[in-house]
């Protein structure tokens, strides 16, 4: 499954998924350019997690105009702010920002 940017459905503890940051709306329809690199920042928006960067389960991957951030829930009752800054591969590179909130819950609770 691939989650879309915005407020995410809750991620269960132990669940492994990925968030898709789709930047295609930032390019002309017939553009040959895409994303060259991304920088991800994860912070706590609500709750308590002393190491929020642990939400990121692996290195991001890039496919065309999208970045995929693997995430795994480990601390329940925490909502994370996941920010993704993408640098384009255009002749004059741009930095594009996107973000979402991701709540982590224990199964059976919301």
N, C-alpha and C positions, 0 to 999 in steps of 0.2 A: 504494500500500500504506500502511497505517496501523499503526504499531507500538503495542503495548499496554504499560502500565506494568509494571515488573519488570526482570529482567535481559534485555537486548535481544539479539537475534541480531546478529552482527557487521555493521557498516556498512563497505562497501568505500570505499577512497579514491576520491573523485569521485562516489560514489553520493549521490543526493538523495532524501530520504525525510522522513517526519514521525512524531513520537511523539504518540500520543493519551493525554492524561491525562483519564480518565473519572471524573468526580466524582458520577455519578448515585446511587451508593450512599450519599451524604451527604445526600440529600434524601428526603422522604416520596414514596411511589410516585406520588401524584397532585399533587405540588407544581408550581405554576406558575412557580417561581423557578429561576434558573440561575446562571451565572457572569457577572459584570460585567467583571472584568479579571483579568489574570494578570501575575505577575512571575517571570521565569525566571533562574536562576543556574546557570552551568555551570562546574564545576571539574574538575581532573584527579584521578582516584582512583588511577591507576597509569600510569606512563610519564612522558613529558616533552613539554609543549606550553606555550610561554611565553604564548600567547594563546588559552586554551580557549574564550573567548566566540565565537571564529570558527567554532565548530561550528554555531552557530545561523545558518541560512541566510537567514532572513527573519523578519519580525515574527510572533508567534503569532496564531492565529485562534481565535475562540470560536464554538462552535455548541451552544446549549442548555446542557447540563451537562458539556460536554467542551471541553478546550483542545487545540489541535494546534500542536506546535512543529516547524517545518521544520528539518531538520539535513542537513549535508553533510560527509562524511568528507574530511579533508585531511591529517591527521597520523597515520601508521600506528603500530601497536603502542601506542596510548594508549587507556585506558579512562576515560570521562568519567562524572561524576556529574551528572545533569540533574535539577535541583530546580524544581518549579513550585508557586508559591503563588497560589491562586485566591481572589479576593474575590467573595462571592456578591452577588446583587442583591436579597436579602431586606430587609424593613424594618429589621431589625437585622443588618447584614452580618456574615458570618463569614469567616475566612481559613482555607482548607483547604490542607493540604500534601500533596504527592505527589512521589515521586522514582524514578529508575531509573538503572541503569548501562548505558552504551553503549560497547562496544569498537569501535575502528576498526582495520581490517586492510587489507593489500594483497591483492588477489585472489590466490587460490591458496595462502593461508596462513591459519591460524586462531589 
